[in-house]
């Protein structure tokens, strides 16, 4: 039985930046199971802290409404400067995972040196100076604050059918100076991806539920668990180094048992 119930279904939601947070294990479980990041022991704490084996990178999930929900940071090493990426509470887990995947995989040969090109190629409205980009639905805005520093802001009207409806902040992200371009570009690719993500429509933040495109065809909740297992297997298979001994269970509870 799944955490949603054996016969429950999930909705296919797009664009993904309007989908809401989703399952945090989409981010944390692969880091532990495929890449063997170590979890800090925090008894009775909702905070999840994962550290890469070389101690140069860390992911922090801290459920605090007054501070960033997710923090991915890298310490200075071998002449490379420190950097940090933070995400708000309703940032889709798939978009946070784009950053952690890019960190673990490294830059691809076709990664643009200017991450803004990812948004421009997706036909996002842009300023002449390529410092401000707006999604076609105008709910997401990306700003280049200064060289190497970016912000993402997502906001949506609470009741879109009402011309006087208040626009509500949904989530934001901030990339500090010296964040590698391939990580920024990966997150932007997640922003513009047309692929829907799976969500429980009943638990979605109201402005998201009213403004996102929700497909009528539903998907069994077990499909989300299968997708998570497939993701972990795919990332583990792509590793080139020899895995160390098994890591502790993923934060947020053990993974559901894969159906056989």
C-alpha positions in Angstrom: 0.0 0.0 0.0 1.3 3.5 -0.9 1.3 6.5 1.4 -1.6 7.8 -0.6 -3.6 4.6 -0.4 -3.7 1.6 -2.6 -6.2 2.9 -5.1 -5.4 6.6 -5.0 -4.4 8.5 -8.1 -2.2 11.5 -8.8 -2.6 14.3 -11.3 -0.3 15.3 -14.1 0.6 18.9 -13.5 2.4 21.4 -15.8 4.2 23.7 -16.0 6.3 22.1 -13.3 7.1 25.4 -11.6 3.4 25.6 -10.7 3.2 22.1 -9.3 4.3 22.7 -5.7 6.9 20.9 -3.6 6.1 17.2 -4.2 8.1 14.4 -2.6 11.4 15.5 -1.1 12.8 12.0 -1.5 13.1 12.8 -5.2 16.1 14.8 -4.1 17.4 13.1 -1.0 17.0 9.4 -1.8 19.3 9.4 -4.9 22.0 11.3 -3.0 22.0 8.6 -0.4 21.4 5.5 -2.4 23.1 6.3 -5.7 25.9 8.7 -4.5 26.2 7.7 -0.9 26.0 11.1 0.7 26.0 10.8 4.5 23.1 11.9 6.7 23.8 13.8 9.9 22.3 12.3 13.0 19.6 14.7 14.2 17.3 12.9 16.7 13.7 14.2 16.8 14.6 17.0 14.3 12.8 17.7 11.0 16.0 19.0 9.6 17.8 16.8 7.0 21.5 17.3 6.4 23.3 15.3 3.7 27.0 15.7 3.1 29.1 14.5 0.2 31.8 12.0 1.0 34.6 14.6 0.4 32.9 17.0 2.8 33.0 19.7 0.1 29.2 19.8 -0.6 26.1 19.7 1.6 22.4 19.7 1.1 20.2 21.0 3.9 16.4 20.6 4.1 15.1 22.7 6.9 11.3 23.1 7.2 11.2 26.7 8.4 8.7 29.1 6.7 10.9 32.1 7.5 14.1 30.7 5.8 15.0 28.8 2.7 13.6 25.3 2.7 16.4 23.9 0.7 20.1 24.9 0.7 22.7 23.4 -1.6 26.2 24.7 -0.9 29.7 24.0 -1.9 32.8 24.9 0.1 35.9 26.5 -1.5 38.3 23.8 -2.8 41.5 23.7 -4.9 41.1 27.4 -5.7 37.4 27.2 -6.6 35.2 29.6 -4.7 32.3 28.7 -2.4 28.8 29.0 -3.7 25.2 28.4 -2.5 21.8 27.8 -4.0 18.6 28.2 -1.9 15.0 27.3 -2.7 11.7 28.2 -1.1 9.3 25.7 0.5 7.0 25.3 -2.6 9.9 24.8 -5.1 9.1 21.5 -7.0 11.4 18.7 -5.8 12.1 18.0 -9.5 13.6 21.5 -9.9 15.7 21.1 -6.8 16.8 17.7 -8.1 18.0 19.4 -11.3 20.6 21.2 -9.2 21.8 18.2 -7.2 21.9 16.0 -10.4 24.0 18.6 -12.1 26.4 18.8 -9.1 26.9 15.0 -9.0 27.1 14.5 -12.8 29.3 17.5 -13.6 29.0 19.8 -16.7 27.9 18.3 -20.0 29.8 19.2 -23.1 26.8 21.1 -24.5 26.1 23.2 -21.4 25.8 26.8 -22.4 28.3 29.2 -20.8 25.4 31.7 -20.3 22.5 29.9 -18.5 20.1 32.6 -19.8 20.3 31.0 -23.2 18.2 28.1 -21.9 15.3 30.5 -21.2 15.8 32.4 -24.4 15.6 29.2 -26.4 12.4 28.3 -24.7 10.8 31.6 -25.9 10.7 33.3 -22.5 10.3 37.0 -22.8 13.6 38.7 -22.2 15.1 42.2 -21.8 17.6 43.5 -24.3 20.4 43.1 -21.8 19.4 39.4 -21.2 19.1 40.2 -17.5 15.4 39.6 -17.0 13.3 36.7 -18.3 9.6 36.1 -17.9 7.7 32.9 -18.6 5.0 32.9 -21.3 2.3 32.7 -18.7 4.1 35.5 -16.7 4.0 33.5 -13.5 7.8 32.9 -13.3 10.5 35.6 -13.5 14.3 35.0 -13.6 16.6 37.9 -13.0 20.4 38.1 -13.4 21.3 40.3 -10.4 24.9 40.6 -11.4 27.4 38.4 -13.2 27.0 34.8 -11.9 24.2 35.7 -9.5 20.5 34.8 -10.4 17.1 34.8 -8.7 13.9 33.0 -9.6 10.5 34.3 -8.4 7.2 32.5 -9.0 3.9 34.1 -8.2 0.3 33.5 -9.3 -3.1 35.0 -8.7 -5.2 33.4 -6.0 -8.4 33.6 -8.0 -7.4 34.0 -11.7 -11.1 34.5 -12.8 -11.3 37.6 -10.7 -9.6 40.6 -12.4 -8.9 42.1 -8.9 -7.4 38.9 -7.5 -4.2 39.3 -5.4 -1.0 37.9 -6.9 0.5 35.5 -4.3 4.2 34.6 -4.0 4.7 30.9 -4.5 8.4 30.2 -4.3 11.8 31.8 -5.0 15.4 30.6 -5.5 18.7 32.4 -5.3 22.0 31.5 -6.8 25.0 33.2 -5.2 28.0 34.5 -7.2 30.2 31.7 -8.5 27.5 29.1 -8.7 28.7 27.0 -11.7 26.9 27.8 -14.9 26.0 24.2 -15.5 24.1 24.0 -12.3 22.2 27.2 -13.0 21.5 26.0 -16.6 20.2 22.7 -15.2 17.7 24.4 -13.0 16.6 26.6 -15.8 16.1 23.5 -18.0 13.9 22.2 -15.2 11.9 25.4 -15.3 11.2 25.2 -19.0 10.6 21.5 -19.2 7.2 20.7 -20.8 7.0 17.3 -19.0 4.3 17.2 -16.4 5.0 16.0 -12.8 2.8 14.0 -10.5 1.0 15.6 -7.6 -1.9 15.0 -5.3 -4.3 17.7 -6.6 -6.2 17.9 -3.3 -3.1 19.0 -1.4 -1.8 21.6 -3.9 -1.6 25.2 -2.8 -4.8 26.9 -4.0 -3.2 29.5 -6.4 -1.2 26.6 -8.0 -4.3 24.4 -8.4 -6.2 27.3 -10.0 -3.4 28.3 -12.4 -1.6 25.1 -13.4 -2.7 22.8 -16.2 -4.0 19.6 -14.7 -4.6 16.7 -17.1 -7.9 14.9 -16.7 -6.3 11.6 -17.0 -5.0 10.4 -13.6 -2.1 8.1 -12.8 -2.0 5.5 -10.1 -0.1 6.7 -7.0 2.3 3.7 -7.3 3.6 5.2 -10.5 5.3 7.9 -8.5 7.1 5.3 -6.4 8.1 3.3 -9.4 9.5 6.5 -11.0 11.5 7.2 -7.9 13.0 3.7 -7.9 13.8 4.0 -11.6 15.5 7.3 -11.0 17.7 5.9 -8.2 18.6 2.9 -10.4 19.4 5.0 -13.4 21.7 7.4 -11.4 23.4 4.5 -9.6 24.1 2.8 -12.9 25.7 5.9 -14.2 28.3 6.1 -11.5 31.9 5.3 -12.4 33.4 5.0 -9.0 33.2 2.0 -6.7 30.3 2.4 -4.2 31.2 2.3 -0.5 29.2 0.2 2.0 25.5 0.8 2.2 24.3 4.1 3.4 21.6 4.7 6.1 17.9 4.8 5.1 16.8 8.0 3.2 15.4 10.8 5.4 11.7 11.2 5.5 11.1 7.5 6.0 12.2 4.4 4.1 11.5 4.1 0.5 8.3 2.0 -0.3 9.1 -1.6 -1.2 9.4 -2.0 -5.0 6.6 -4.2 -6.3 8.0 -7.4 -7.9 
